[in-house]
Amino acid sequence: MVLTVTLAVLAGCGSGASDGAGGSGDRGAPSQRAVVRLPPRGAEFDYQIGGAYPPPKGVRIVSRDRSDSPAPGLYNICYVNAFQAQPDERSSWPADLLLRDRHGRAVIDEDWNEVLLDLRTAAKRERVARRVDRWIDGCAKKGYDAVEPDNYDSYTRSRHLLTAADATAFMTLLSRHAHSRRLAVAQKNTAELAGVRGRAGLDFAVAEECGQYDECGVYAKAFDDRVVDVEYTDSGLRAALARWGGRLSIVRRDRDVSTPGSKGYVRRSAGGGVRRP
């Protein structure tokens, strides 16, 4: 059973980045009540952000990239890269919204070759949010149930240019907008900020390798077991299932999150064995 909850979506004056709260002030949206659906606890899950394909039998929750359509009849999470610019989209971002060091060089997440977005001021957060909000609107129009804004933890890769308060303030803007579109909002990783989930307006968690790094308990406590976990190693899967298999939604995927038929495709869960080409 998927839980439906009613949230108060308020547009008022935020307190800015100094306390990590709601950003830069009134965005012009009226106060309203928004109904969002939360994912079922402990349900079979598949992580398909590398490309959509028919979900395996028994899957009830699926996460897909915003460019793909949701899976009919399932609980669908829409992946959005909200805090960094993907390589193929970098040139479309205004230059002043790309984070730069004191020498003017772009600050890059080396693992993915993605430039971090500049969230240091309320005005810039508003401008970045307006663009990401359009992607969130697209998720809502396609019929997704929730949105997964990725790279919440990008401040930890910012060479101390961004702070946790900047990240939380920006996430609060995104959550407010998503809730107004009746989408639940997932906290992606960032266990260190799970304690401020209420302030940021976050409803459940999408964790990567919380079994491998012994973080599942942090998310389980903060989100009342509404956690979907992706493990990328067999050892991580075993650790996650051993402690949390009866409570959280856990899947093992290959790191490229590839599609069936691809050379490196792997999917494993408590409900089935390893699937490889």
Backbone as CSV, one residue per row, in Angstrom:
resi,resn,N_x,N_y,N_z,CA_x,CA_y,CA_z,C_x,C_y,C_z
1,MET,0.843,-1.197,0.000,0.000,0.000,0.000,0.875,1.242,0.000
2,VAL,0.550,2.197,-0.864,1.299,3.443,-0.943,0.609,4.486,-0.082
3,LEU,1.357,5.093,0.826,0.795,6.079,1.729,0.638,7.414,1.030
4,THR,-0.499,8.046,1.220,-0.737,9.394,0.733,-0.769,10.341,1.918
5,VAL,0.002,11.423,1.822,0.037,12.399,2.902,-0.260,13.778,2.355
6,THR,-0.785,14.621,3.219,-1.074,15.999,2.855,-0.032,16.899,3.490
7,LEU,0.560,17.771,2.673,1.603,18.671,3.139,1.142,20.104,2.990
8,ALA,1.541,20.921,3.931,1.326,22.350,3.780,2.471,22.918,2.976
9,VAL,2.200,23.499,1.824,3.220,24.109,0.991,3.106,25.613,1.167
10,LEU,4.073,26.195,1.798,3.998,27.604,2.150,5.017,28.401,1.361
11,ALA,4.619,29.522,0.855,5.551,30.442,0.221,5.614,31.681,1.088
12,GLY,6.696,31.801,1.807,6.850,32.951,2.678,8.279,33.369,2.690
13,CYS,8.632,34.196,3.646,9.984,34.689,3.720,10.875,33.637,4.348
14,GLY,11.889,33.217,3.629,12.867,32.294,4.168,13.907,33.036,4.963
15,SER,14.725,32.276,5.703,15.723,32.905,6.552,17.091,32.916,5.935
16,GLY,17.211,32.461,4.676,18.479,32.554,3.996,19.421,31.441,4.379
17,ALA,20.652,31.527,3.857,21.603,30.438,4.015,22.221,30.389,5.393
18,SER,22.073,31.401,6.181,22.759,31.430,7.462,22.313,30.308,8.382
19,ASP,21.059,29.887,8.276,20.595,28.791,9.112,20.207,27.569,8.311
20,GLY,20.473,27.595,6.993,20.177,26.439,6.156,18.713,26.274,5.856
21,ALA,17.888,27.247,6.072,16.460,27.107,5.873,16.051,27.556,4.498
22,GLY,14.809,28.073,4.376,14.105,28.115,3.117,14.533,29.074,2.065
23,GLY,15.784,29.500,2.003,16.216,30.200,0.819,16.011,31.684,0.889
24,SER,15.526,32.257,-0.205,15.690,33.685,-0.408,14.413,34.479,-0.358
25,GLY,13.344,33.895,0.098,12.164,34.728,0.229,11.013,34.266,-0.628
26,ASP,10.024,35.123,-0.789,8.768,34.785,-1.440,8.985,34.555,-2.923
27,ARG,8.577,33.368,-3.407,8.679,33.063,-4.828,7.361,33.288,-5.533
28,GLY,6.382,33.812,-4.846,5.142,34.189,-5.497,4.075,33.129,-5.537
29,ALA,4.345,31.921,-5.020,3.332,30.869,-5.031,2.390,31.043,-3.852
30,PRO,1.102,30.812,-4.024,0.163,30.946,-2.914,0.309,29.806,-1.932
31,SER,-0.115,30.042,-0.690,-0.183,28.956,0.275,-1.219,27.947,-0.215
32,GLN,-0.926,26.647,-0.030,-1.828,25.637,-0.552,-1.595,24.334,0.184
33,ARG,-2.495,23.387,-0.038,-2.340,22.045,0.500,-2.035,21.121,-0.671
34,ALA,-0.975,20.356,-0.554,-0.592,19.450,-1.627,-0.596,18.021,-1.113
35,VAL,-1.170,17.125,-1.894,-1.208,15.717,-1.534,-0.096,14.995,-2.288
36,VAL,0.781,14.300,-1.567,1.838,13.534,-2.208,1.742,12.080,-1.761
37,ARG,2.182,11.179,-2.608,2.197,9.746,-2.316,3.616,9.341,-1.960
38,LEU,3.762,8.631,-0.856,5.058,8.145,-0.432,5.257,6.698,-0.884
39,PRO,6.495,6.279,-1.105,6.729,4.909,-1.560,6.426,3.900,-0.463
40,PRO,6.013,2.706,-0.834,5.763,1.668,0.169,7.070,1.224,0.816
41,ARG,7.007,0.871,2.072,8.200,0.397,2.780,8.560,-1.033,2.353
42,GLY,9.847,-1.270,2.188,10.331,-2.621,1.964,9.908,-3.269,0.665
43,ALA,9.429,-2.485,-0.298,8.951,-3.048,-1.561,10.118,-3.320,-2.510
44,GLU,9.932,-4.258,-3.419,10.942,-4.560,-4.437,11.177,-3.322,-5.302
45,PHE,12.463,-3.043,-5.574,12.872,-1.772,-6.186,13.808,-2.035,-7.356
46,ASP,13.745,-1.176,-8.372,14.741,-1.219,-9.447,15.207,0.187,-9.766
47,TYR,16.515,0.306,-9.987,17.147,1.596,-10.264,17.521,1.632,-11.735
48,GLN,16.800,2.466,-12.511,16.922,2.463,-13.962,17.350,3.818,-14.521
49,ILE,18.166,4.552,-13.789,18.513,5.900,-14.266,19.465,5.861,-15.465
50,GLY,20.037,4.703,-15.776,20.883,4.577,-16.958,20.112,4.222,-18.211
51,GLY,18.807,4.056,-18.098,17.965,3.715,-19.239,16.786,2.866,-18.806
52,ALA,15.615,3.195,-19.309,14.397,2.488,-18.902,14.278,1.146,-19.608
53,TYR,13.700,0.165,-18.901,13.401,-1.151,-19.463,12.262,-1.746,-18.648
54,PRO,11.580,-2.771,-19.152,10.460,-3.350,-18.397,10.931,-3.828,-17.028
55,PRO,10.306,-3.373,-15.968,10.744,-3.768,-14.627,10.593,-5.267,-14.402
56,PRO,11.546,-5.879,-13.703,11.426,-7.307,-13.397,10.163,-7.596,-12.590
57,LYS,9.722,-8.819,-12.645,8.521,-9.236,-11.935,8.670,-8.963,-10.439
58,GLY,7.631,-8.420,-9.847,7.611,-8.150,-8.420,8.049,-6.757,-8.034
59,VAL,8.658,-6.021,-8.950,9.100,-4.658,-8.650,7.895,-3.750,-8.473
60,ARG,7.926,-2.952,-7.410,6.840,-2.006,-7.143,7.300,-0.551,-7.161
61,ILE,8.610,-0.336,-7.065,9.172,1.011,-7.082,10.269,1.057,-8.131
62,VAL,10.276,2.085,-8.959,11.330,2.231,-9.958,11.763,3.690,-10.020
63,SER,13.068,3.920,-10.196,13.590,5.264,-10.411,14.145,5.346,-11.819
64,ARG,13.746,6.399,-12.546,14.181,6.594,-13.922,14.597,8.044,-14.149
65,ASP,15.413,8.252,-15.169,15.828,9.598,-15.533,14.635,10.408,-16.011
66,ARG,14.718,11.710,-15.818,13.615,12.597,-16.207,13.330,12.553,-17.706
67,SER,14.288,12.100,-18.511,14.063,12.005,-19.952,13.190,10.809,-20.328
68,ASP,13.031,9.857,-19.396,12.220,8.673,-19.648,10.820,8.832,-19.065
69,SER,9.924,7.959,-19.479,8.558,7.953,-18.957,8.448,7.010,-17.773
70,PRO,7.499,7.240,-16.879,7.321,6.335,-15.745,6.806,4.973,-16.172
71,ALA,7.015,3.991,-15.300,6.531,2.626,-15.554,5.080,2.518,-15.117
72,PRO,4.186,2.094,-15.984,2.762,2.030,-15.633,2.504,1.156,-14.415
73,GLY,1.683,1.657,-13.510,1.213,0.881,-12.388,2.159,0.775,-11.210
74,LEU,3.347,1.396,-11.291,4.323,1.317,-10.214,4.484,2.677,-9.537
75,TYR,5.225,2.683,-8.419,5.598,3.949,-7.789,6.859,4.426,-8.490
76,ASN,6.793,5.599,-9.125,7.854,6.087,-9.996,8.558,7.313,-9.428
77,ILE,9.884,7.226,-9.385,10.737,8.311,-8.904,11.485,8.893,-10.104
78,CYS,11.478,10.204,-10.232,12.072,10.900,-11.371,13.442,11.463,-10.974
79,TYR,14.493,10.972,-11.623,15.856,11.421,-11.334,16.149,12.757,-12.011
80,VAL,16.640,13.717,-11.217,17.017,15.037,-11.726,18.381,15.386,-11.154
81,ASN,19.347,15.724,-11.998,20.658,16.171,-11.531,20.532,17.652,-11.197
82,ALA,20.290,17.955,-9.933,19.870,19.300,-9.548,20.993,20.213,-9.089
83,PHE,22.111,19.661,-8.645,23.156,20.468,-8.026,24.414,20.583,-8.874
84,GLN,24.462,19.872,-9.993,25.623,19.896,-10.884,25.153,19.921,-12.329
85,ALA,26.010,20.429,-13.209,25.686,20.496,-14.633,26.292,19.297,-15.343
86,GLN,25.458,18.483,-15.970,25.968,17.342,-16.715,26.788,17.837,-17.908
87,PRO,27.793,17.063,-18.327,28.702,17.540,-19.381,27.993,18.034,-20.633
88,ASP,26.956,17.340,-21.074,26.273,17.733,-22.307,25.347,18.926,-22.120
89,GLU,25.163,19.373,-20.869,24.299,20.525,-20.609,25.072,21.740,-20.094
90,ARG,26.366,21.571,-19.898,27.165,22.646,-19.293,27.059,23.955,-20.081
91,SER,27.139,23.880,-21.393,27.150,25.105,-22.197,25.815,25.840,-22.158
92,SER,24.751,25.152,-21.756,23.438,25.801,-21.726,23.198,26.577,-20.434
93,TRP,24.077,26.395,-19.450,23.942,27.128,-18.196,24.604,28.506,-18.308
94,PRO,23.985,29.552,-17.759,24.671,30.859,-17.709,26.012,30.709,-17.001
95,ALA,27.030,31.348,-17.532,28.384,31.163,-17.005,28.489,31.529,-15.534
96,ASP,27.720,32.512,-15.090,27.844,32.953,-13.697,27.131,32.030,-12.718
97,LEU,26.429,31.015,-13.232,25.795,30.040,-12.346,26.633,28.772,-12.196
98,LEU,27.795,28.740,-12.831,28.734,27.643,-12.650,29.733,28.054,-11.575
99,LEU,29.923,27.199,-10.592,30.793,27.525,-9.465,32.246,27.626,-9.921
100,ARG,32.906,28.714,-9.523,34.294,28.942,-9.908,35.127,29.288,-8.679
101,ASP,36.392,28.879,-8.745,37.292,29.203,-7.640,37.812,30.624,-7.795
102,ARG,38.712,31.039,-6.915,39.171,32.437,-6.937,40.007,32.770,-8.165
103,HIS,40.419,31.737,-8.899,41.153,31.966,-10.145,40.234,31.945,-11.363
104,GLY,38.941,31.757,-11.126,37.978,31.724,-12.219,37.816,30.371,-12.878
105,ARG,38.437,29.352,-12.300,38.322,28.008,-12.867,37.075,27.307,-12.346
106,ALA,36.380,26.611,-13.234,35.176,25.886,-12.841,35.538,24.778,-11.864
107,VAL,34.708,24.611,-10.842,34.899,23.553,-9.849,34.151,22.320,-10.344
108,ILE,34.891,21.230,-10.528,34.342,20.051,-11.203,34.321,18.845,-10.281
109,ASP,33.236,18.094,-10.354,33.159,16.775,-9.741,33.905,15.838,-10.684
110,GLU,35.123,15.464,-10.306,35.996,14.711,-11.199,35.442,13.328,-11.544
111,ASP,34.668,12.739,-10.646,34.139,11.396,-10.913,33.225,11.373,-12.128
112,TRP,32.487,12.467,-12.329,31.499,12.505,-13.403,31.742,13.634,-14.403
113,ASN,32.820,14.383,-14.226,33.129,15.514,-15.107,31.971,16.501,-15.163
114,GLU,31.387,16.778,-13.998,30.259,17.703,-13.912,30.654,18.941,-13.120
115,VAL,30.346,20.093,-13.662,30.619,21.343,-12.962,29.563,21.567,-11.887
116,LEU,29.997,21.969,-10.707,29.061,22.282,-9.632,28.354,23.597,-9.944
117,LEU,27.105,23.708,-9.502,26.344,24.931,-9.678,26.592,25.867,-8.498
118,ASP,26.575,27.158,-8.771,26.901,28.164,-7.755,25.649,28.511,-6.948
119,LEU,25.617,28.041,-5.714,24.454,28.233,-4.843,24.790,29.109,-3.644
120,ARG,25.797,29.954,-3.780,26.307,30.691,-2.618,25.431,31.849,-2.184
121,THR,24.573,32.349,-3.062,23.718,33.464,-2.685,22.261,33.105,-2.926
122,ALA,21.379,33.803,-2.222,19.947,33.558,-2.394,19.513,33.827,-3.818
123,ALA,20.063,34.887,-4.425,19.673,35.238,-5.794,20.070,34.141,-6.782
124,LYS,21.260,33.590,-6.607,21.688,32.531,-7.514,20.896,31.255,-7.278
125,ARG,20.596,30.954,-6.037,19.772,29.774,-5.774,18.418,29.895,-6.450
126,GLU,17.841,31.074,-6.402,16.546,31.290,-7.069,16.668,31.048,-8.570
127,ARG,17.731,31.529,-9.183,17.894,31.381,-10.634,18.109,29.921,-11.023
128,VAL,18.941,29.216,-10.264,19.145,27.798,-10.549,17.844,27.028,-10.330
129,ALA,17.133,27.363,-9.263,15.880,26.661,-8.961,14.853,26.852,-10.068
130,ARG,14.802,28.015,-10.670,13.825,28.227,-11.739,14.041,27.245,-12.885
131,ARG,15.303,26.946,-13.170,15.580,25.998,-14.251,15.255,24.566,-13.817
132,VAL,15.695,24.184,-12.640,15.418,22.836,-12.156,13.917,22.633,-11.963
133,ASP,13.226,23.684,-11.551,11.765,23.589,-11.392,11.084,23.199,-12.694
134,ARG,11.604,23.657,-13.820,11.006,23.265,-15.105,11.171,21.772,-15.345
135,TRP,12.296,21.227,-14.919,12.485,19.773,-15.040,11.514,19.039,-14.115
136,ILE,11.331,19.569,-12.919,10.385,18.970,-11.978,8.977,19.016,-12.553
137,ASP,8.628,20.128,-13.180,7.322,20.223,-13.839,7.163,19.128,-14.896
138,GLY,8.249,18.856,-15.628,8.203,17.800,-16.634,7.957,16.436,-16.009
139,CYS,8.577,16.196,-14.861,8.343,14.924,-14.149,6.873,14.794,-13.770
140,ALA,6.310,15.880,-13.255,4.911,15.860,-12.841,3.987,15.618,-14.036
141,LYS,4.264,16.271,-15.154,3.417,16.115,-16.333,3.464,14.693,-16.882
142,LYS,4.603,14.040,-16.730,4.723,12.668,-17.218,4.018,11.659,-16.317
143,GLY,3.696,12.081,-15.093,2.974,11.191,-14.193,3.814,10.532,-13.121
144,TYR,5.013,11.076,-12.850,5.836,10.535,-11.768,5.193,10.826,-10.412
145,ASP,5.562,10.020,-9.429,5.066,10.193,-8.067,6.017,11.002,-7.200
146,ALA,7.290,11.022,-7.556,8.305,11.641,-6.714,9.470,12.111,-7.571
147,VAL,10.295,12.950,-6.992,11.491,13.439,-7.665,12.701,13.160,-6.785
148,GLU,13.823,12.846,-7.411,15.083,12.511,-6.744,16.144,13.523,-7.175
149,PRO,16.281,14.654,-6.469,17.296,15.649,-6.856,18.686,15.164,-6.441
150,ASP,19.531,14.887,-7.426,20.830,14.293,-7.144,21.888,15.342,-6.801
151,ASN,22.928,14.871,-6.126,24.116,15.649,-5.763,23.863,16.692,-4.683
152,TYR,22.940,16.387,-3.791,22.721,17.205,-2.591,24.039,17.408,-1.839
153,ASP,24.929,16.416,-1.926,26.200,16.480,-1.201,27.312,17.169,-1.986
154,SER,26.984,17.857,-3.068,28.031,18.470,-3.896,28.844,19.516,-3.129
155,TYR,28.278,20.076,-2.071,29.042,21.055,-1.285,30.306,20.431,-0.700
156,THR,30.290,19.107,-0.481,31.475,18.445,0.072,32.594,18.337,-0.961
157,ARG,32.283,18.600,-2.229,33.281,18.571,-3.310,33.574,19.963,-3.842
158,SER,33.161,20.992,-3.125,33.210,22.368,-3.635,34.464,23.129,-3.236
159,ARG,35.431,22.447,-2.623,36.660,23.100,-2.142,36.329,24.186,-1.118
160,HIS,35.326,23.895,-0.321,34.892,24.770,0.775,34.235,26.073,0.284
161,LEU,33.821,26.110,-0.973,33.139,27.300,-1.494,31.650,27.274,-1.171
162,LEU,31.083,26.072,-1.083,29.678,25.917,-0.711,29.595,25.305,0.677
163,THR,28.475,25.545,1.346,28.263,25.020,2.689,27.031,24.124,2.727
164,ALA,26.908,23.374,3.814,25.708,22.570,4.024,24.468,23.459,4.059
165,ALA,24.606,24.654,4.615,23.471,25.579,4.669,23.035,25.999,3.272
166,ASP,24.000,26.216,2.365,23.653,26.543,0.974,22.856,25.400,0.346
167,ALA,23.326,24.174,0.566,22.658,23.008,-0.016,21.246,22.851,0.521
168,THR,21.093,23.012,1.835,19.773,22.856,2.443,18.817,23.945,1.977
169,ALA,19.316,25.165,1.867,18.474,26.265,1.393,17.977,26.012,-0.024
170,PHE,18.863,25.510,-0.876,18.469,25.225,-2.255,17.490,24.061,-2.312
171,MET,17.772,23.015,-1.538,16.858,21.876,-1.524,15.469,22.282,-1.045
172,THR,15.412,23.200,-0.110,14.119,23.666,0.386,13.304,24.309,-0.731
173,LEU,13.969,25.074,-1.593,13.278,25.673,-2.735,12.716,24.591,-3.652
174,LEU,13.538,23.592,-3.946,13.087,22.520,-4.842,11.940,21.728,-4.238
175,SER,12.031,21.446,-2.949,10.980,20.668,-2.288,9.651,21.413,-2.300
176,ARG,9.724,22.698,-2.017,8.496,23.497,-2.021,7.820,23.441,-3.380
177,HIS,8.625,23.570,-4.438,8.043,23.547,-5.776,7.508,22.155,-6.115
178,ALA,8.283,21.120,-5.805,7.834,19.758,-6.106,6.544,19.420,-5.375
179,HIS,6.447,19.810,-4.124,5.223,19.550,-3.367,4.031,20.274,-3.989
180,SER,4.274,21.463,-4.518,3.168,22.184,-5.171,2.702,21.462,-6.421
181,ARG,3.558,20.607,-6.968,3.195,19.783,-8.132,2.774,18.378,-7.723
182,ARG,2.572,18.188,-6.411,2.121,16.913,-5.842,3.125,15.786,-6.054
183,LEU,4.390,16.141,-5.990,5.462,15.160,-6.051,6.126,15.061,-4.690
184,ALA,6.349,13.843,-4.213,7.180,13.646,-3.031,8.633,13.914,-3.413
185,VAL,9.464,14.169,-2.409,10.864,14.525,-2.673,11.785,13.602,-1.886
186,ALA,12.743,13.014,-2.591,13.705,12.105,-1.960,14.975,12.840,-1.582
187,GLN,15.504,12.530,-0.416,16.864,12.934,-0.081,17.807,11.936,-0.721
188,LYS,18.701,12.398,-1.588,19.662,11.521,-2.246,20.968,11.538,-1.462
189,ASN,21.309,10.408,-0.858,22.543,10.289,-0.082,22.618,11.370,0.998
190,THR,23.822,11.861,1.300,24.026,12.977,2.228,23.505,12.661,3.627
191,ALA,23.986,11.554,4.177,23.520,11.108,5.496,23.716,12.164,6.563
192,GLU,24.751,12.986,6.394,25.043,14.000,7.408,23.968,15.068,7.520
193,LEU,23.089,15.176,6.523,22.009,16.160,6.564,20.640,15.526,6.799
194,ALA,20.620,14.250,7.123,19.332,13.590,7.379,18.595,14.225,8.549
195,GLY,19.329,14.788,9.491,18.703,15.404,10.660,17.927,16.668,10.363
196,VAL,18.147,17.263,9.184,17.409,18.484,8.821,16.420,18.198,7.698
197,ARG,16.006,16.934,7.574,15.090,16.555,6.500,13.786,17.342,6.561
198,GLY,13.264,17.598,7.776,12.016,18.345,7.884,12.164,19.769,7.396
199,ARG,13.254,20.401,7.769,13.514,21.770,7.326,13.636,21.858,5.815
200,ALA,14.240,20.834,5.215,14.440,20.832,3.767,13.227,20.321,3.002
201,GLY,12.213,19.801,3.705,10.996,19.339,3.044,11.129,17.998,2.360
202,LEU,11.958,17.101,2.912,12.235,15.822,2.274,11.360,14.719,2.853
203,ASP,10.910,13.801,1.998,9.883,12.836,2.368,10.384,11.406,2.547
204,PHE,11.391,11.013,1.802,11.965,9.669,1.910,13.398,9.753,1.396
205,ALA,14.120,8.649,1.404,15.525,8.675,1.010,15.807,7.704,-0.126
206,VAL,16.684,8.136,-1.017,17.315,7.259,-2.004,18.800,7.231,-1.650
207,ALA,19.259,6.087,-1.183,20.641,5.965,-0.717,21.435,5.060,-1.650
208,GLU,22.679,5.430,-1.881,23.602,4.572,-2.607,24.606,3.982,-1.618
209,GLU,24.643,2.672,-1.575,25.619,1.912,-0.779,25.547,2.190,0.724
210,CYS,24.334,2.344,1.232,24.230,2.547,2.681,24.574,1.265,3.432
211,GLY,24.440,0.106,2.781,24.889,-1.129,3.400,26.399,-1.214,3.428
212,GLN,27.018,-0.852,2.324,28.474,-0.897,2.216,29.137,0.016,3.249
213,TYR,28.541,1.175,3.482,29.151,2.166,4.374,28.443,2.300,5.719
214,ASP,27.579,1.343,6.028,26.908,1.280,7.322,26.168,2.579,7.652
215,GLU,25.400,3.065,6.676,24.628,4.288,6.859,23.122,4.055,6.806
216,CYS,22.691,2.833,6.541,21.255,2.580,6.367,20.467,2.987,7.602
217,GLY,21.030,2.777,8.776,20.323,3.122,10.005,20.043,4.598,10.135
218,VAL,20.940,5.433,9.626,20.731,6.886,9.668,19.496,7.254,8.866
219,TYR,19.404,6.702,7.656,18.256,7.008,6.802,16.976,6.371,7.348
220,ALA,17.079,5.144,7.828,15.900,4.458,8.353,15.283,5.225,9.512
221,LYS,16.119,5.736,10.386,15.622,6.503,11.528,15.002,7.821,11.081
222,ALA,15.675,8.521,10.186,15.191,9.841,9.760,13.906,9.745,8.954
223,PHE,13.761,8.678,8.162,12.637,8.594,7.229,11.682,7.443,7.556
224,ASP,11.734,6.947,8.784,10.782,5.938,9.240,10.728,4.747,8.276
225,ASP,11.906,4.277,7.864,12.075,3.118,6.990,11.644,3.344,5.544
226,ARG,11.279,4.546,5.184,10.963,4.807,3.765,12.281,5.147,3.052
227,VAL,13.004,4.085,2.730,14.337,4.197,2.151,14.464,3.203,1.009
228,VAL,14.942,3.677,-0.134,15.319,2.780,-1.223,16.836,2.859,-1.357
229,ASP,17.479,1.706,-1.371,18.938,1.626,-1.329,19.467,0.898,-2.548
230,VAL,20.496,1.477,-3.182,21.174,0.871,-4.325,22.574,0.476,-3.882
231,GLU,22.889,-0.803,-3.963,24.233,-1.289,-3.674,24.924,-1.647,-4.985
232,TYR,26.232,-1.392,-5.049,26.989,-1.653,-6.273,27.988,-2.797,-6.129
233,THR,27.992,-3.464,-4.981,28.849,-4.633,-4.767,28.039,-5.722,-4.089
234,ASP,28.468,-6.961,-4.279,27.787,-8.071,-3.612,27.947,-7.982,-2.099
235,SER,29.123,-7.510,-1.648,29.329,-7.391,-0.203,28.404,-6.339,0.394
236,GLY,28.200,-5.248,-0.319,27.273,-4.229,0.151,25.852,-4.738,0.206
237,LEU,25.465,-5.512,-0.812,24.121,-6.088,-0.819,23.934,-7.020,0.372
238,ARG,24.914,-7.870,0.618,24.798,-8.789,1.749,24.662,-8.034,3.066
239,ALA,25.458,-6.976,3.226,25.401,-6.199,4.467,24.049,-5.520,4.627
240,ALA,23.538,-4.949,3.541,22.242,-4.269,3.607,21.122,-5.251,3.916
241,LEU,21.122,-6.398,3.237,20.051,-7.368,3.446,20.115,-7.984,4.839
242,ALA,21.326,-8.183,5.338,21.475,-8.831,6.636,20.815,-8.021,7.749
243,ARG,20.919,-6.700,7.688,20.383,-5.858,8.753,19.053,-5.216,8.403
244,TRP,18.820,-4.992,7.107,17.673,-4.170,6.736,16.774,-4.814,5.689
245,GLY,17.028,-6.072,5.342,16.296,-6.705,4.257,14.802,-6.793,4.472
246,GLY,14.366,-6.833,5.718,12.938,-6.917,5.979,12.257,-5.573,6.115
247,ARG,13.050,-4.486,6.006,12.495,-3.162,6.272,12.647,-2.160,5.124
248,LEU,13.784,-2.187,4.441,14.057,-1.208,3.392,13.954,-1.852,2.009
249,SER,13.873,-1.019,0.980,13.868,-1.495,-0.408,15.311,-1.487,-0.904
250,ILE,15.852,-2.661,-1.246,17.280,-2.800,-1.520,17.485,-3.525,-2.842
251,VAL,18.381,-2.999,-3.679,18.706,-3.635,-4.952,20.205,-3.518,-5.200
252,ARG,20.755,-4.502,-5.854,22.150,-4.470,-6.322,22.141,-4.188,-7.809
253,ARG,22.839,-3.145,-8.227,22.971,-2.795,-9.636,24.442,-2.653,-9.983
254,ASP,24.740,-2.697,-11.282,26.081,-2.372,-11.743,26.269,-0.853,-11.669
255,ARG,27.523,-0.416,-11.543,27.791,1.014,-11.322,27.350,1.897,-12.482
256,ASP,27.300,1.357,-13.684,26.832,2.145,-14.827,25.314,2.155,-14.938
257,VAL,24.639,1.420,-14.073,23.180,1.308,-14.069,22.691,1.032,-15.495
258,SER,23.288,0.014,-16.103,23.036,-0.282,-17.507,21.743,-1.068,-17.695
259,THR,21.386,-1.266,-18.938,20.135,-1.945,-19.273,20.385,-3.420,-19.588
260,PRO,19.352,-4.266,-19.464,19.519,-5.682,-19.790,20.052,-5.855,-21.214
261,GLY,20.967,-6.797,-21.369,21.602,-7.015,-22.665,22.927,-6.310,-22.795
262,SER,23.169,-5.310,-21.936,24.457,-4.634,-21.926,25.503,-5.544,-21.290
263,LYS,26.743,-5.354,-21.654,27.824,-6.226,-21.197,27.936,-6.276,-19.681
264,GLY,27.789,-5.136,-19.024,28.011,-5.103,-17.583,26.771,-5.173,-16.724
265,TYR,25.618,-5.441,-17.334,24.367,-5.398,-16.584,24.340,-6.396,-15.434
266,VAL,24.000,-5.897,-14.245,23.800,-6.738,-13.066,22.611,-6.193,-12.298
267,ARG,21.732,-7.075,-11.901,20.656,-6.700,-10.986,20.410,-7.861,-10.038
268,ARG,20.369,-7.574,-8.773,20.116,-8.594,-7.761,19.354,-7.963,-6.613
269,SER,18.471,-8.726,-6.015,17.710,-8.234,-4.870,17.328,-9.405,-3.992
270,ALA,16.656,-9.100,-2.914,16.204,-10.178,-2.016,15.176,-11.061,-2.716
271,GLY,14.497,-10.518,-3.731,13.455,-11.271,-4.406,13.920,-12.085,-5.584
272,GLY,15.228,-12.089,-5.860,15.703,-12.847,-7.023,17.205,-12.916,-7.054
273,GLY,17.738,-13.777,-7.894,19.176,-13.960,-7.989,19.833,-12.916,-8.870
274,VAL,21.131,-13.105,-9.083,21.886,-12.200,-9.950,21.442,-12.405,-11.384
275,ARG,21.271,-11.303,-12.097,20.943,-11.374,-13.507,22.106,-10.744,-14.278
276,ARG,22.733,-11.501,-15.131,23.837,-11.022,-15.944,23.602,-11.470,-17.381
277,PRO,24.256,-10.808,-18.340,24.129,-11.262,-19.731,24.823,-12.604,-19.928
